[in-house]
Amino acid sequence: MDWLISTAAAQAQGASGQPSALTSFLPLILIFVVFYFLLIRPQTKRAKEHRAMIAALEVGAEVVTNGGILGKVT
């Protein structure tokens, strides 16, 4: 019990004030940056490539759907 009281007293003496707002939000900001580079950015890149591919299609072009069905653009 004495160890617990001395540890609590040492922590109370060592705490000089509240951490800054930046320190509090830094982990949240880092998580957002990681999600952006791992999830959002690649998805938007694939969507942009997909839109470019669709825009490049011409009438009569042969295509294969995601389900494996062959077809022609009319």
mmCIF file of the N, C-alpha and C atoms, coordinates in Angstrom:
data_MODEL
# 
_entry.id   MODEL 
# 
loop_
_atom_site.group_PDB 
_atom_site.id 
_atom_site.type_symbol 
_atom_site.label_atom_id 
_atom_site.label_alt_id 
_atom_site.label_comp_id 
_atom_site.label_asym_id 
_atom_site.label_entity_id 
_atom_site.label_seq_id 
_atom_site.pdbx_PDB_ins_code 
_atom_site.Cartn_x 
_atom_site.Cartn_y 
_atom_site.Cartn_z 
_atom_site.occupancy 
_atom_site.B_iso_or_equiv 
_atom_site.pdbx_formal_charge 
_atom_site.auth_seq_id 
_atom_site.auth_comp_id 
_atom_site.auth_asym_id 
_atom_site.auth_atom_id 
_atom_site.pdbx_PDB_model_num 
ATOM 1   N N  . MET A 1 1  ? 0.821   -1.181  0.000   1.00 0.00 ? 1  MET A N  1 
ATOM 2   C CA . MET A 1 1  ? 0.000   0.000   0.000   1.00 0.00 ? 1  MET A CA 1 
ATOM 3   C C  . MET A 1 1  ? 0.870   1.251   0.000   1.00 0.00 ? 1  MET A C  1 
ATOM 4   N N  . ASP A 1 2  ? 1.976   1.171   0.745   1.00 0.00 ? 2  ASP A N  1 
ATOM 5   C CA . ASP A 1 2  ? 2.884   2.316   0.815   1.00 0.00 ? 2  ASP A CA 1 
ATOM 6   C C  . ASP A 1 2  ? 3.470   2.615   -0.564  1.00 0.00 ? 2  ASP A C  1 
ATOM 7   N N  . TRP A 1 3  ? 3.730   1.570   -1.341  1.00 0.00 ? 3  TRP A N  1 
ATOM 8   C CA . TRP A 1 3  ? 4.287   1.747   -2.694  1.00 0.00 ? 3  TRP A CA 1 
ATOM 9   C C  . TRP A 1 3  ? 3.298   2.507   -3.582  1.00 0.00 ? 3  TRP A C  1 
ATOM 10  N N  . LEU A 1 4  ? 2.024   2.196   -3.480  1.00 0.00 ? 4  LEU A N  1 
ATOM 11  C CA . LEU A 1 4  ? 0.990   2.850   -4.275  1.00 0.00 ? 4  LEU A CA 1 
ATOM 12  C C  . LEU A 1 4  ? 0.887   4.335   -3.933  1.00 0.00 ? 4  LEU A C  1 
ATOM 13  N N  . ILE A 1 5  ? 0.973   4.660   -2.660  1.00 0.00 ? 5  ILE A N  1 
ATOM 14  C CA . ILE A 1 5  ? 0.880   6.061   -2.237  1.00 0.00 ? 5  ILE A CA 1 
ATOM 15  C C  . ILE A 1 5  ? 2.095   6.842   -2.711  1.00 0.00 ? 5  ILE A C  1 
ATOM 16  N N  . SER A 1 6  ? 3.280   6.254   -2.604  1.00 0.00 ? 6  SER A N  1 
ATOM 17  C CA . SER A 1 6  ? 4.483   6.969   -3.040  1.00 0.00 ? 6  SER A CA 1 
ATOM 18  C C  . SER A 1 6  ? 4.497   7.144   -4.558  1.00 0.00 ? 6  SER A C  1 
ATOM 19  N N  . THR A 1 7  ? 3.981   6.181   -5.297  1.00 0.00 ? 7  THR A N  1 
ATOM 20  C CA . THR A 1 7  ? 3.905   6.302   -6.753  1.00 0.00 ? 7  THR A CA 1 
ATOM 21  C C  . THR A 1 7  ? 2.929   7.406   -7.143  1.00 0.00 ? 7  THR A C  1 
ATOM 22  N N  . ALA A 1 8  ? 1.797   7.470   -6.490  1.00 0.00 ? 8  ALA A N  1 
ATOM 23  C CA . ALA A 1 8  ? 0.811   8.509   -6.781  1.00 0.00 ? 8  ALA A CA 1 
ATOM 24  C C  . ALA A 1 8  ? 1.363   9.886   -6.445  1.00 0.00 ? 8  ALA A C  1 
ATOM 25  N N  . ALA A 1 9  ? 2.096   10.001  -5.359  1.00 0.00 ? 9  ALA A N  1 
ATOM 26  C CA . ALA A 1 9  ? 2.676   11.286  -4.973  1.00 0.00 ? 9  ALA A CA 1 
ATOM 27  C C  . ALA A 1 9  ? 3.739   11.714  -5.975  1.00 0.00 ? 9  ALA A C  1 
ATOM 28  N N  . ALA A 1 10 ? 4.534   10.771  -6.467  1.00 0.00 ? 10 ALA A N  1 
ATOM 29  C CA . ALA A 1 10 ? 5.572   11.094  -7.447  1.00 0.00 ? 10 ALA A CA 1 
ATOM 30  C C  . ALA A 1 10 ? 4.947   11.547  -8.760  1.00 0.00 ? 10 ALA A C  1 
ATOM 31  N N  . GLN A 1 11 ? 3.856   10.928  -9.145  1.00 0.00 ? 11 GLN A N  1 
ATOM 32  C CA . GLN A 1 11 ? 3.181   11.334  -10.377 1.00 0.00 ? 11 GLN A CA 1 
ATOM 33  C C  . GLN A 1 11 ? 2.563   12.716  -10.227 1.00 0.00 ? 11 GLN A C  1 
ATOM 34  N N  . ALA A 1 12 ? 2.032   13.009  -9.069  1.00 0.00 ? 12 ALA A N  1 
ATOM 35  C CA . ALA A 1 12 ? 1.416   14.314  -8.841  1.00 0.00 ? 12 ALA A CA 1 
ATOM 36  C C  . ALA A 1 12 ? 2.464   15.417  -8.868  1.00 0.00 ? 12 ALA A C  1 
ATOM 37  N N  . GLN A 1 13 ? 3.644   15.147  -8.351  1.00 0.00 ? 13 GLN A N  1 
ATOM 38  C CA . GLN A 1 13 ? 4.707   16.144  -8.359  1.00 0.00 ? 13 GLN A CA 1 
ATOM 39  C C  . GLN A 1 13 ? 5.277   16.328  -9.754  1.00 0.00 ? 13 GLN A C  1 
ATOM 40  N N  . GLY A 1 14 ? 5.327   15.261  -10.535 1.00 0.00 ? 14 GLY A N  1 
ATOM 41  C CA . GLY A 1 14 ? 5.907   15.326  -11.871 1.00 0.00 ? 14 GLY A CA 1 
ATOM 42  C C  . GLY A 1 14 ? 4.998   15.987  -12.885 1.00 0.00 ? 14 GLY A C  1 
ATOM 43  N N  . ALA A 1 15 ? 3.710   15.985  -12.659 1.00 0.00 ? 15 ALA A N  1 
ATOM 44  C CA . ALA A 1 15 ? 2.772   16.578  -13.614 1.00 0.00 ? 15 ALA A CA 1 
ATOM 45  C C  . ALA A 1 15 ? 2.772   18.087  -13.440 1.00 0.00 ? 15 ALA A C  1 
ATOM 46  N N  . SER A 1 16 ? 3.295   18.787  -14.434 1.00 0.00 ? 16 SER A N  1 
ATOM 47  C CA . SER A 1 16 ? 3.407   20.238  -14.315 1.00 0.00 ? 16 SER A CA 1 
ATOM 48  C C  . SER A 1 16 ? 2.235   20.968  -14.961 1.00 0.00 ? 16 SER A C  1 
ATOM 49  N N  . GLY A 1 17 ? 1.491   20.306  -15.841 1.00 0.00 ? 17 GLY A N  1 
ATOM 50  C CA . GLY A 1 17 ? 0.381   20.985  -16.493 1.00 0.00 ? 17 GLY A CA 1 
ATOM 51  C C  . GLY A 1 17 ? -0.272  20.094  -17.522 1.00 0.00 ? 17 GLY A C  1 
ATOM 52  N N  . GLN A 1 18 ? -1.214  20.671  -18.233 1.00 0.00 ? 18 GLN A N  1 
ATOM 53  C CA . GLN A 1 18 ? -1.926  19.941  -19.271 1.00 0.00 ? 18 GLN A CA 1 
ATOM 54  C C  . GLN A 1 18 ? -1.089  19.883  -20.545 1.00 0.00 ? 18 GLN A C  1 
ATOM 55  N N  . PRO A 1 19 ? -1.178  18.777  -21.286 1.00 0.00 ? 19 PRO A N  1 
ATOM 56  C CA . PRO A 1 19 ? -0.478  18.723  -22.574 1.00 0.00 ? 19 PRO A CA 1 
ATOM 57  C C  . PRO A 1 19 ? -1.131  19.677  -23.571 1.00 0.00 ? 19 PRO A C  1 
ATOM 58  N N  . SER A 1 20 ? -0.366  20.084  -24.552 1.00 0.00 ? 20 SER A N  1 
ATOM 59  C CA . SER A 1 20 ? -0.899  21.023  -25.538 1.00 0.00 ? 20 SER A CA 1 
ATOM 60  C C  . SER A 1 20 ? -1.946  20.338  -26.416 1.00 0.00 ? 20 SER A C  1 
ATOM 61  N N  . ALA A 1 21 ? -2.717  21.139  -27.113 1.00 0.00 ? 21 ALA A N  1 
ATOM 62  C CA . ALA A 1 21 ? -3.766  20.604  -27.983 1.00 0.00 ? 21 ALA A CA 1 
ATOM 63  C C  . ALA A 1 21 ? -3.165  19.794  -29.123 1.00 0.00 ? 21 ALA A C  1 
ATOM 64  N N  . LEU A 1 22 ? -2.019  20.228  -29.631 1.00 0.00 ? 22 LEU A N  1 
ATOM 65  C CA . LEU A 1 22 ? -1.364  19.498  -30.715 1.00 0.00 ? 22 LEU A CA 1 
ATOM 66  C C  . LEU A 1 22 ? -0.948  18.107  -30.259 1.00 0.00 ? 22 LEU A C  1 
ATOM 67  N N  . THR A 1 23 ? -0.435  18.001  -29.050 1.00 0.00 ? 23 THR A N  1 
ATOM 68  C CA . THR A 1 23 ? -0.030  16.701  -28.519 1.00 0.00 ? 23 THR A CA 1 
ATOM 69  C C  . THR A 1 23 ? -1.234  15.782  -28.362 1.00 0.00 ? 23 THR A C  1 
ATOM 70  N N  . SER A 1 24 ? -2.363  16.342  -28.007 1.00 0.00 ? 24 SER A N  1 
ATOM 71  C CA . SER A 1 24 ? -3.565  15.531  -27.828 1.00 0.00 ? 24 SER A CA 1 
ATOM 72  C C  . SER A 1 24 ? -4.106  15.020  -29.163 1.00 0.00 ? 24 SER A C  1 
ATOM 73  N N  . PHE A 1 25 ? -4.031  15.851  -30.203 1.00 0.00 ? 25 PHE A N  1 
ATOM 74  C CA . PHE A 1 25 ? -4.601  15.477  -31.494 1.00 0.00 ? 25 PHE A CA 1 
ATOM 75  C C  . PHE A 1 25 ? -3.601  14.818  -32.435 1.00 0.00 ? 25 PHE A C  1 
ATOM 76  N N  . LEU A 1 26 ? -2.334  14.766  -32.075 1.00 0.00 ? 26 LEU A N  1 
ATOM 77  C CA . LEU A 1 26 ? -1.315  14.202  -32.953 1.00 0.00 ? 26 LEU A CA 1 
ATOM 78  C C  . LEU A 1 26 ? -1.595  12.744  -33.328 1.00 0.00 ? 26 LEU A C  1 
ATOM 79  N N  . PRO A 1 27 ? -1.952  11.853  -32.404 1.00 0.00 ? 27 PRO A N  1 
ATOM 80  C CA . PRO A 1 27 ? -2.267  10.474  -32.817 1.00 0.00 ? 27 PRO A CA 1 
ATOM 81  C C  . PRO A 1 27 ? -3.442  10.402  -33.787 1.00 0.00 ? 27 PRO A C  1 
ATOM 82  N N  . LEU A 1 28 ? -4.462  11.220  -33.573 1.00 0.00 ? 28 LEU A N  1 
ATOM 83  C CA . LEU A 1 28 ? -5.619  11.236  -34.462 1.00 0.00 ? 28 LEU A CA 1 
ATOM 84  C C  . LEU A 1 28 ? -5.224  11.712  -35.857 1.00 0.00 ? 28 LEU A C  1 
ATOM 85  N N  . ILE A 1 29 ? -4.388  12.724  -35.920 1.00 0.00 ? 29 ILE A N  1 
ATOM 86  C CA . ILE A 1 29 ? -3.915  13.238  -37.204 1.00 0.00 ? 29 ILE A CA 1 
ATOM 87  C C  . ILE A 1 29 ? -3.079  12.186  -37.921 1.00 0.00 ? 29 ILE A C  1 
ATOM 88  N N  . LEU A 1 30 ? -2.212  11.502  -37.187 1.00 0.00 ? 30 LEU A N  1 
ATOM 89  C CA . LEU A 1 30 ? -1.383  10.457  -37.800 1.00 0.00 ? 30 LEU A CA 1 
ATOM 90  C C  . LEU A 1 30 ? -2.232  9.311   -38.344 1.00 0.00 ? 30 LEU A C  1 
ATOM 91  N N  . ILE A 1 31 ? -3.263  8.922   -37.626 1.00 0.00 ? 31 ILE A N  1 
ATOM 92  C CA . ILE A 1 31 ? -4.150  7.856   -38.094 1.00 0.00 ? 31 ILE A CA 1 
ATOM 93  C C  . ILE A 1 31 ? -4.853  8.285   -39.374 1.00 0.00 ? 31 ILE A C  1 
ATOM 94  N N  . PHE A 1 32 ? -5.313  9.537   -39.432 1.00 0.00 ? 32 PHE A N  1 
ATOM 95  C CA . PHE A 1 32 ? -5.970  10.037  -40.638 1.00 0.00 ? 32 PHE A CA 1 
ATOM 96  C C  . PHE A 1 32 ? -5.008  10.022  -41.826 1.00 0.00 ? 32 PHE A C  1 
ATOM 97  N N  . VAL A 1 33 ? -3.760  10.412  -41.614 1.00 0.00 ? 33 VAL A N  1 
ATOM 98  C CA . VAL A 1 33 ? -2.769  10.422  -42.700 1.00 0.00 ? 33 VAL A CA 1 
ATOM 99  C C  . VAL A 1 33 ? -2.520  9.004   -43.201 1.00 0.00 ? 33 VAL A C  1 
ATOM 100 N N  . VAL A 1 34 ? -2.407  8.052   -42.294 1.00 0.00 ? 34 VAL A N  1 
ATOM 101 C CA . VAL A 1 34 ? -2.190  6.657   -42.690 1.00 0.00 ? 34 VAL A CA 1 
ATOM 102 C C  . VAL A 1 34 ? -3.389  6.145   -43.487 1.00 0.00 ? 34 VAL A C  1 
ATOM 103 N N  . PHE A 1 35 ? -4.601  6.406   -43.029 1.00 0.00 ? 35 PHE A N  1 
ATOM 104 C CA . PHE A 1 35 ? -5.793  5.991   -43.769 1.00 0.00 ? 35 PHE A CA 1 
ATOM 105 C C  . PHE A 1 35 ? -5.836  6.635   -45.147 1.00 0.00 ? 35 PHE A C  1 
ATOM 106 N N  . TYR A 1 36 ? -5.437  7.890   -45.238 1.00 0.00 ? 36 TYR A N  1 
ATOM 107 C CA . TYR A 1 36 ? -5.454  8.574   -46.529 1.00 0.00 ? 36 TYR A CA 1 
ATOM 108 C C  . TYR A 1 36 ? -4.532  7.871   -47.512 1.00 0.00 ? 36 TYR A C  1 
ATOM 109 N N  . PHE A 1 37 ? -3.302  7.574   -47.095 1.00 0.00 ? 37 PHE A N  1 
ATOM 110 C CA . PHE A 1 37 ? -2.344  6.981   -48.022 1.00 0.00 ? 37 PHE A CA 1 
ATOM 111 C C  . PHE A 1 37 ? -2.592  5.495   -48.274 1.00 0.00 ? 37 PHE A C  1 
ATOM 112 N N  . LEU A 1 38 ? -3.232  4.798   -47.351 1.00 0.00 ? 38 LEU A N  1 
ATOM 113 C CA . LEU A 1 38 ? -3.471  3.365   -47.547 1.00 0.00 ? 38 LEU A CA 1 
ATOM 114 C C  . LEU A 1 38 ? -4.834  3.050   -48.158 1.00 0.00 ? 38 LEU A C  1 
ATOM 115 N N  . LEU A 1 39 ? -5.829  3.895   -47.956 1.00 0.00 ? 39 LEU A N  1 
ATOM 116 C CA . LEU A 1 39 ? -7.174  3.579   -48.430 1.00 0.00 ? 39 LEU A CA 1 
ATOM 117 C C  . LEU A 1 39 ? -7.729  4.590   -49.427 1.00 0.00 ? 39 LEU A C  1 
ATOM 118 N N  . ILE A 1 40 ? -7.737  5.845   -49.081 1.00 0.00 ? 40 ILE A N  1 
ATOM 119 C CA . ILE A 1 40 ? -8.424  6.846   -49.898 1.00 0.00 ? 40 ILE A CA 1 
ATOM 120 C C  . ILE A 1 40 ? -7.673  7.139   -51.188 1.00 0.00 ? 40 ILE A C  1 
ATOM 121 N N  . ARG A 1 41 ? -6.389  7.385   -51.099 1.00 0.00 ? 41 ARG A N  1 
ATOM 122 C CA . ARG A 1 41 ? -5.614  7.758   -52.289 1.00 0.00 ? 41 ARG A CA 1 
ATOM 123 C C  . ARG A 1 41 ? -5.594  6.656   -53.349 1.00 0.00 ? 41 ARG A C  1 
ATOM 124 N N  . PRO A 1 42 ? -5.321  5.387   -52.998 1.00 0.00 ? 42 PRO A N  1 
ATOM 125 C CA . PRO A 1 42 ? -5.358  4.345   -54.032 1.00 0.00 ? 42 PRO A CA 1 
ATOM 126 C C  . PRO A 1 42 ? -6.745  4.172   -54.659 1.00 0.00 ? 42 PRO A C  1 
ATOM 127 N N  . GLN A 1 43 ? -7.795  4.331   -53.870 1.00 0.00 ? 43 GLN A N  1 
ATOM 128 C CA . GLN A 1 43 ? -9.150  4.181   -54.402 1.00 0.00 ? 43 GLN A CA 1 
ATOM 129 C C  . GLN A 1 43 ? -9.457  5.280   -55.410 1.00 0.00 ? 43 GLN A C  1 
ATOM 130 N N  . THR A 1 44 ? -9.083  6.511   -55.123 1.00 0.00 ? 44 THR A N  1 
ATOM 131 C CA . THR A 1 44 ? -9.333  7.592   -56.075 1.00 0.00 ? 44 THR A CA 1 
ATOM 132 C C  . THR A 1 44 ? -8.485  7.429   -57.328 1.00 0.00 ? 44 THR A C  1 
ATOM 133 N N  . LYS A 1 45 ? -7.286  6.879   -57.171 1.00 0.00 ? 45 LYS A N  1 
ATOM 134 C CA . LYS A 1 45 ? -6.426  6.635   -58.340 1.00 0.00 ? 45 LYS A CA 1 
ATOM 135 C C  . LYS A 1 45 ? -7.060  5.584   -59.251 1.00 0.00 ? 45 LYS A C  1 
ATOM 136 N N  . ARG A 1 46 ? -7.579  4.491   -58.660 1.00 0.00 ? 46 ARG A N  1 
ATOM 137 C CA . ARG A 1 46 ? -8.240  3.456   -59.459 1.00 0.00 ? 46 ARG A CA 1 
ATOM 138 C C  . ARG A 1 46 ? -9.490  4.001   -60.133 1.00 0.00 ? 46 ARG A C  1 
ATOM 139 N N  . ALA A 1 47 ? -10.249 4.834   -59.434 1.00 0.00 ? 47 ALA A N  1 
ATOM 140 C CA . ALA A 1 47 ? -11.458 5.417   -60.022 1.00 0.00 ? 47 ALA A CA 1 
ATOM 141 C C  . ALA A 1 47 ? -11.105 6.324   -61.195 1.00 0.00 ? 47 ALA A C  1 
ATOM 142 N N  . LYS A 1 48 ? -10.033 7.075   -61.079 1.00 0.00 ? 48 LYS A N  1 
ATOM 143 C CA . LYS A 1 48 ? -9.598  7.958   -62.166 1.00 0.00 ? 48 LYS A CA 1 
ATOM 144 C C  . LYS A 1 48 ? -9.173  7.135   -63.383 1.00 0.00 ? 48 LYS A C  1 
ATOM 145 N N  . GLU A 1 49 ? -8.427  6.051   -63.154 1.00 0.00 ? 49 GLU A N  1 
ATOM 146 C CA . GLU A 1 49 ? -8.015  5.172   -64.256 1.00 0.00 ? 49 GLU A CA 1 
ATOM 147 C C  . GLU A 1 49 ? -9.238  4.526   -64.906 1.00 0.00 ? 49 GLU A C  1 
ATOM 148 N N  . HIS A 1 50 ? -10.226 4.141   -64.108 1.00 0.00 ? 50 HIS A N  1 
ATOM 149 C CA . HIS A 1 50 ? -11.442 3.518   -64.627 1.00 0.00 ? 50 HIS A CA 1 
ATOM 150 C C  . HIS A 1 50 ? -12.219 4.496   -65.501 1.00 0.00 ? 50 HIS A C  1 
ATOM 151 N N  . ARG A 1 51 ? -12.348 5.747   -65.045 1.00 0.00 ? 51 ARG A N  1 
ATOM 152 C CA . ARG A 1 51 ? -13.035 6.765   -65.848 1.00 0.00 ? 51 ARG A CA 1 
ATOM 153 C C  . ARG A 1 51 ? -12.307 7.013   -67.165 1.00 0.00 ? 51 ARG A C  1 
ATOM 154 N N  . ALA A 1 52 ? -10.963 7.013   -67.128 1.00 0.00 ? 52 ALA A N  1 
ATOM 155 C CA . ALA A 1 52 ? -10.184 7.218   -68.353 1.00 0.00 ? 52 ALA A CA 1 
ATOM 156 C C  . ALA A 1 52 ? -10.379 6.050   -69.316 1.00 0.00 ? 52 ALA A C  1 
ATOM 157 N N  . MET A 1 53 ? -10.443 4.823   -68.790 1.00 0.00 ? 53 MET A N  1 
ATOM 158 C CA . MET A 1 53 ? -10.644 3.651   -69.636 1.00 0.00 ? 53 MET A CA 1 
ATOM 159 C C  . MET A 1 53 ? -12.029 3.694   -70.287 1.00 0.00 ? 53 MET A C  1 
ATOM 160 N N  . ILE A 1 54 ? -13.044 4.063   -69.527 1.00 0.00 ? 54 ILE A N  1 
ATOM 161 C CA . ILE A 1 54 ? -14.399 4.140   -70.074 1.00 0.00 ? 54 ILE A CA 1 
ATOM 162 C C  . ILE A 1 54 ? -14.486 5.236   -71.135 1.00 0.00 ? 54 ILE A C  1 
ATOM 163 N N  . ALA A 1 55 ? -13.822 6.351   -70.904 1.00 0.00 ? 55 ALA A N  1 
ATOM 164 C CA . ALA A 1 55 ? -13.845 7.445   -71.878 1.00 0.00 ? 55 ALA A CA 1 
ATOM 165 C C  . ALA A 1 55 ? -13.135 7.051   -73.170 1.00 0.00 ? 55 ALA A C  1 
ATOM 166 N N  . ALA A 1 56 ? -12.182 6.124   -73.097 1.00 0.00 ? 56 ALA A N  1 
ATOM 167 C CA . ALA A 1 56 ? -11.427 5.713   -74.277 1.00 0.00 ? 56 ALA A CA 1 
ATOM 168 C C  . ALA A 1 56 ? -12.141 4.638   -75.092 1.00 0.00 ? 56 ALA A C  1 
ATOM 169 N N  . LEU A 1 57 ? -13.232 4.075   -74.574 1.00 0.00 ? 57 LEU A N  1 
ATOM 170 C CA . LEU A 1 57 ? -13.955 3.037   -75.316 1.00 0.00 ? 57 LEU A CA 1 
ATOM 171 C C  . LEU A 1 57 ? -14.619 3.624   -76.556 1.00 0.00 ? 57 LEU A C  1 
ATOM 172 N N  . GLU A 1 58 ? -14.612 2.843   -77.617 1.00 0.00 ? 58 GLU A N  1 
ATOM 173 C CA . GLU A 1 58 ? -15.243 3.251   -78.872 1.00 0.00 ? 58 GLU A CA 1 
ATOM 174 C C  . GLU A 1 58 ? -16.290 2.222   -79.263 1.00 0.00 ? 58 GLU A C  1 
ATOM 175 N N  . VAL A 1 59 ? -17.171 2.608   -80.137 1.00 0.00 ? 59 VAL A N  1 
ATOM 176 C CA . VAL A 1 59 ? -18.194 1.691   -80.636 1.00 0.00 ? 59 VAL A CA 1 
ATOM 177 C C  . VAL A 1 59 ? -17.499 0.551   -81.365 1.00 0.00 ? 59 VAL A C  1 
ATOM 178 N N  . GLY A 1 60 ? -17.904 -0.671  -81.044 1.00 0.00 ? 60 GLY A N  1 
ATOM 179 C CA . GLY A 1 60 ? -17.331 -1.852  -81.674 1.00 0.00 ? 60 GLY A CA 1 
ATOM 180 C C  . GLY A 1 60 ? -16.185 -2.472  -80.888 1.00 0.00 ? 60 GLY A C  1 
ATOM 181 N N  . ALA A 1 61 ? -15.750 -1.840  -79.821 1.00 0.00 ? 61 ALA A N  1 
ATOM 182 C CA . ALA A 1 61 ? -14.662 -2.396  -79.011 1.00 0.00 ? 61 ALA A CA 1 
ATOM 183 C C  . ALA A 1 61 ? -15.166 -3.609  -78.239 1.00 0.00 ? 61 ALA A C  1 
ATOM 184 N N  . GLU A 1 62 ? -14.332 -4.640  -78.173 1.00 0.00 ? 62 GLU A N  1 
ATOM 185 C CA . GLU A 1 62 ? -14.692 -5.832  -77.413 1.00 0.00 ? 62 GLU A CA 1 
ATOM 186 C C  . GLU A 1 62 ? -14.259 -5.638  -75.968 1.00 0.00 ? 62 GLU A C  1 
ATOM 187 N N  . VAL A 1 63 ? -15.154 -5.989  -75.058 1.00 0.00 ? 63 VAL A N  1 
ATOM 188 C CA . VAL A 1 63 ? -14.894 -5.807  -73.633 1.00 0.00 ? 63 VAL A CA 1 
ATOM 189 C C  . VAL A 1 63 ? -15.212 -7.093  -72.883 1.00 0.00 ? 63 VAL A C  1 
ATOM 190 N N  . VAL A 1 64 ? -14.641 -7.217  -71.697 1.00 0.00 ? 64 VAL A N  1 
ATOM 191 C CA . VAL A 1 64 ? -14.935 -8.321  -70.790 1.00 0.00 ? 64 VAL A CA 1 
ATOM 192 C C  . VAL A 1 64 ? -15.400 -7.697  -69.480 1.00 0.00 ? 64 VAL A C  1 
ATOM 193 N N  . THR A 1 65 ? -16.577 -8.084  -69.008 1.00 0.00 ? 65 THR A N  1 
ATOM 194 C CA . THR A 1 65 ? -17.101 -7.534  -67.759 1.00 0.00 ? 65 THR A CA 1 
ATOM 195 C C  . THR A 1 65 ? -16.402 -8.176  -66.573 1.00 0.00 ? 65 THR A C  1 
ATOM 196 N N  . ASN A 1 66 ? -16.665 -7.650  -65.381 1.00 0.00 ? 66 ASN A N  1 
ATOM 197 C CA . ASN A 1 66 ? -16.092 -8.235  -64.170 1.00 0.00 ? 66 ASN A CA 1 
ATOM 198 C C  . ASN A 1 66 ? -16.566 -9.665  -63.963 1.00 0.00 ? 66 ASN A C  1 
ATOM 199 N N  . GLY A 1 67 ? -17.757 -9.964  -64.458 1.00 0.00 ? 67 GLY A N  1 
ATOM 200 C CA . GLY A 1 67 ? -18.298 -11.316 -64.331 1.00 0.00 ? 67 GLY A CA 1 
ATOM 201 C C  . GLY A 1 67 ? -17.766 -12.282 -65.372 1.00 0.00 ? 67 GLY A C  1 
ATOM 202 N N  . GLY A 1 68 ? -16.960 -11.786 -66.323 1.00 0.00 ? 68 GLY A N  1 
ATOM 203 C CA . GLY A 1 68 ? -16.366 -12.645 -67.338 1.00 0.00 ? 68 GLY A CA 1 
ATOM 204 C C  . GLY A 1 68 ? -17.173 -12.731 -68.617 1.00 0.00 ? 68 GLY A C  1 
ATOM 205 N N  . ILE A 1 69 ? -18.188 -11.923 -68.773 1.00 0.00 ? 69 ILE A N  1 
ATOM 206 C CA . ILE A 1 69 ? -19.022 -11.945 -69.971 1.00 0.00 ? 69 ILE A CA 1 
ATOM 207 C C  . ILE A 1 69 ? -18.358 -11.109 -71.056 1.00 0.00 ? 69 ILE A C  1 
ATOM 208 N N  . LEU A 1 70 ? -18.251 -11.703 -72.255 1.00 0.00 ? 70 LEU A N  1 
ATOM 209 C CA . LEU A 1 70 ? -17.676 -10.991 -73.388 1.00 0.00 ? 70 LEU A CA 1 
ATOM 210 C C  . LEU A 1 70 ? -18.766 -10.195 -74.083 1.00 0.00 ? 70 LEU A C  1 
ATOM 211 N N  . GLY A 1 71 ? -18.388 -9.023  -74.599 1.00 0.00 ? 71 GLY A N  1 
ATOM 212 C CA . GLY A 1 71 ? -19.381 -8.212  -75.285 1.00 0.00 ? 71 GLY A CA 1 
ATOM 213 C C  . GLY A 1 71 ? -18.733 -7.182  -76.181 1.00 0.00 ? 71 GLY A C  1 
ATOM 214 N N  . LYS A 1 72 ? -19.580 -6.490  -76.938 1.00 0.00 ? 72 LYS A N  1 
ATOM 215 C CA . LYS A 1 72 ? -19.132 -5.416  -77.818 1.00 0.00 ? 72 LYS A CA 1 
ATOM 216 C C  . LYS A 1 72 ? -19.854 -4.142  -77.436 1.00 0.00 ? 72 LYS A C  1 
ATOM 217 N N  . VAL A 1 73 ? -19.140 -3.032  -77.520 1.00 0.00 ? 73 VAL A N  1 
ATOM 218 C CA . VAL A 1 73 ? -19.739 -1.731  -77.243 1.00 0.00 ? 73 VAL A CA 1 
ATOM 219 C C  . VAL A 1 73 ? -20.551 -1.323  -78.459 1.00 0.00 ? 73 VAL A C  1 
ATOM 220 N N  . THR A 1 74 ? -21.817 -0.973  -78.241 1.00 0.00 ? 74 THR A N  1 
ATOM 221 C CA . THR A 1 74 ? -22.670 -0.560  -79.366 1.00 0.00 ? 74 THR A CA 1 
ATOM 222 C C  . THR A 1 74 ? -23.016 0.903   -79.282 1.00 0.00 ? 74 THR A C  1 
# 
